[in-house]
Structures are given as structure tokens and as C-alpha cells.
Amino acid sequence: MKARRAINDFLNDIRSAAIKAQQFVGGMDFDTFASDEKTAFAVVRALAVEGPTKNQFVPKIAGVHGSSTLIASRNPQGAEENWTAVLAFLSGLIPTQSR
């Protein structure tokens, strides 16, 4: 069984990725960055969530995307199930506090 990662582990991952992205674009202005496909790709990949921290949920109903999958009027048959999945994901990230 994999050990649970602490919140600081996730924050360190984000910080490391941000530092890499800054190094990739060091000294560039936006126009140079936007026209440099390799650098743009590297920055996007550095900031994308991959590996053990990635958690992807694909709704069963096609045609409803993003946060609209959580709105009952936009996704009447799946919003409740999607909220359940989001809350389950969040509860895995936030350590429970004992009193």
C-alpha cells in the first residue's frame, strides 16, 4: 500500500514545477515565449499535474464538460455523482483533524 502524501509534499511539487517553468522562460518576453513552441510546451508540461498526484474523473454523460458537470440544471443525470467524486477526491487531500 502506498503511503499517503502530506499536503507539504503536494506544495513542494507545485513549487518545484513553478521554479522549472521560471527557468524555462528566463529572460523571455511574452512574444518570444509565445512563438517558441518548445519552451511553451515545456512550461505547460512542467505545470501539468502528472504522476501520483493526477486524479482524472470522466463523467458518464458526454457533452457536459468542466465545472458544468456539477450543476444539476446542466447535468441533471450526473451532477450528484460528480459532486460525490469531487468530495471524495478532496477528502483524500485534506487530513482529518481529531479533536
C-alpha positions as CSV (number, residue, x, y, z in Angstrom):
1,M,0.0,0.0,0.0
2,K,1.3,3.5,-0.9
3,A,1.9,5.9,1.9
4,R,-0.3,8.9,1.8
5,R,1.4,12.1,0.9
6,A,1.2,15.1,3.1
7,I,-0.1,18.5,2.0
8,N,3.5,19.8,2.1
9,D,4.6,17.1,-0.4
10,F,2.0,18.4,-2.9
11,L,3.0,22.0,-2.2
12,N,6.7,21.2,-2.8
13,D,5.8,19.5,-6.1
14,I,4.0,22.7,-7.2
15,R,6.9,24.9,-6.1
16,S,9.4,22.7,-7.9
17,A,7.3,22.8,-11.1
18,A,7.0,26.6,-10.9
19,I,10.8,27.0,-10.5
20,K,11.3,24.9,-13.5
21,A,8.8,26.9,-15.6
22,Q,10.6,30.1,-14.5
23,Q,13.9,28.7,-15.6
24,F,12.5,27.8,-19.0
25,V,11.3,31.3,-19.7
26,G,14.1,33.2,-18.0
27,G,14.8,36.4,-19.9
28,M,12.0,36.0,-22.5
29,D,9.2,38.4,-23.2
30,F,5.7,37.2,-23.9
31,D,6.0,37.4,-27.7
32,T,9.2,35.4,-27.7
33,F,7.7,32.8,-25.4
34,A,4.5,32.5,-27.4
35,S,6.4,31.9,-30.6
36,D,8.8,29.3,-29.1
37,E,6.9,26.1,-29.3
38,K,9.5,24.0,-27.4
39,T,9.5,26.4,-24.5
40,A,5.8,26.8,-24.4
41,F,5.4,23.0,-24.4
42,A,8.0,22.6,-21.7
43,V,6.2,25.1,-19.4
44,V,2.8,23.6,-20.0
45,R,4.2,20.1,-19.2
46,A,6.0,21.4,-16.1
47,L,2.8,22.9,-14.7
48,A,0.5,20.0,-15.7
49,V,-0.5,17.5,-13.0
50,E,1.0,14.1,-13.7
51,G,2.1,11.0,-11.9
52,P,0.9,10.1,-8.4
53,T,-0.9,13.4,-7.9
54,K,-3.0,13.1,-11.0
55,N,-6.6,12.2,-10.5
56,Q,-8.9,12.3,-13.5
57,F,-12.7,11.9,-13.4
58,V,-14.5,11.3,-16.7
59,P,-18.3,11.8,-16.5
60,K,-20.5,9.1,-17.9
61,I,-22.6,11.6,-19.8
62,A,-21.0,13.1,-23.0
63,G,-21.4,16.7,-23.9
64,V,-21.1,18.3,-20.5
65,H,-17.6,19.5,-19.6
66,G,-15.7,21.2,-16.8
67,S,-17.5,22.6,-13.8
68,S,-20.8,22.5,-15.6
69,T,-20.9,18.7,-14.8
70,L,-21.5,19.8,-11.2
71,I,-24.6,21.9,-11.9
72,A,-27.9,19.9,-11.8
73,S,-29.6,22.0,-14.4
74,R,-26.8,21.4,-16.9
75,N,-26.2,17.8,-15.9
76,P,-29.4,16.5,-14.3
77,Q,-28.5,12.9,-14.5
78,G,-24.9,13.1,-13.3
79,A,-24.3,16.2,-11.1
80,E,-24.8,14.4,-7.8
81,E,-22.5,11.6,-8.8
82,N,-19.9,14.1,-9.9
83,W,-20.1,16.0,-6.7
84,T,-19.6,12.8,-4.8
85,A,-16.4,12.1,-6.8
86,V,-15.1,15.7,-6.2
87,L,-15.8,15.5,-2.5
88,A,-14.1,12.0,-2.2
89,F,-11.1,13.4,-4.0
90,L,-10.9,16.5,-1.7
91,S,-11.3,14.4,1.4
92,G,-8.2,12.4,0.3
93,L,-6.2,15.6,0.2
94,I,-7.2,17.2,3.4
95,P,-6.1,15.4,6.5
96,T,-8.8,14.8,9.1
97,Q,-8.3,16.7,12.3
98,S,-9.1,14.9,15.6
99,R,-10.4,16.9,18.5
